Amino acid sequence: MTSASNGHPNAVTDGFTEMMSRSQKAVTDAASGMAEMWGAALSGADDAARRTSGSLPGVPSAGEFVDRAVDTGIAVLEMQRSVAHQVLDALRLR
């Protein structure tokens, strides 16, 4: 990445880009790990719970669980976007 004014690498933007890339990878890795963990937990669920007609009181359905997980992911991405814009504003790069 180079700056527009002098054609030399810009350590500030390169460092920021690297930090954001690592942050997004960490979130993706965490979400993947959670998905694997929950997949294993749900596949080993007790047969009695599977035979229950309807959902158990106080326990979200599989669809509700997915919605909550995705909503959390969206909230994390929106937070990352907000932080990125705040950094850009502070550095007067936007």
C-alpha positions in Angstrom: 0.0 0.0 0.0 1.4 3.4 -0.8 0.4 6.9 0.1 -1.0 9.1 -2.7 1.4 12.0 -1.9 4.8 10.5 -2.1 4.4 6.9 -3.4 6.1 5.4 -0.3 4.6 2.8 2.0 2.4 4.4 4.6 3.1 2.7 7.9 0.0 4.1 9.6 -2.5 2.8 7.0 -0.6 -0.4 6.5 -0.6 -1.1 10.3 -4.2 -0.2 10.6 -5.1 -2.5 7.7 -3.1 -5.3 9.2 -4.8 -4.8 12.6 -8.3 -4.8 11.1 -7.5 -7.9 9.1 -6.2 -9.7 12.2 -9.3 -8.6 14.2 -11.7 -9.9 11.5 -9.8 -13.2 11.2 -10.0 -13.6 15.0 -13.8 -13.0 15.0 -14.2 -15.4 12.1 -12.1 -18.1 13.8 -14.1 -17.6 17.0 -17.4 -17.9 15.2 -16.2 -21.1 13.4 -15.0 -22.6 16.6 -18.4 -21.9 18.3 -20.2 -23.3 15.3 -18.1 -26.5 15.6 -18.6 -26.7 19.3 -22.4 -26.2 19.1 -22.6 -28.7 16.2 -20.9 -31.3 18.3 -23.0 -30.5 21.3 -26.3 -30.6 19.4 -25.5 -33.8 17.5 -24.9 -35.5 20.9 -28.1 -34.2 22.4 -30.1 -36.5 24.6 -32.7 -38.5 22.6 -35.4 -37.5 25.1 -35.0 -33.9 24.0 -35.4 -34.8 20.4 -38.6 -36.8 21.1 -40.2 -33.8 22.9 -43.1 -32.4 21.0 -42.5 -28.7 20.5 -39.7 -26.8 22.1 -38.7 -27.0 25.7 -39.8 -24.1 27.9 -37.2 -21.5 28.2 -34.9 -23.1 25.6 -34.7 -21.4 22.2 -35.4 -23.4 19.1 -32.7 -24.2 16.6 -33.9 -21.3 14.4 -33.9 -18.9 17.2 -30.4 -19.9 18.2 -29.2 -19.4 14.6 -30.9 -16.0 14.5 -29.2 -14.9 17.8 -25.8 -16.1 16.7 -26.0 -14.3 13.3 -27.4 -11.2 15.0 -24.4 -11.3 17.4 -22.0 -11.6 14.4 -23.7 -8.6 12.7 -23.3 -6.5 15.9 -19.6 -7.4 16.1 -19.1 -6.4 12.4 -21.0 -3.1 13.0 -18.8 -2.4 16.0 -15.7 -3.1 14.0 -16.9 -0.7 11.2 -17.6 2.0 13.8 -14.1 1.6 15.4 -12.5 1.7 11.9 -14.3 4.9 11.0 -13.4 6.5 14.3 -9.7 5.7 13.7 -9.9 7.0 10.2 -11.5 10.2 11.5 -8.9 10.6 14.2 -6.1 10.2 11.6 -8.0 12.5 9.2 -7.9 9.8 6.5 -11.6 9.9 5.7 
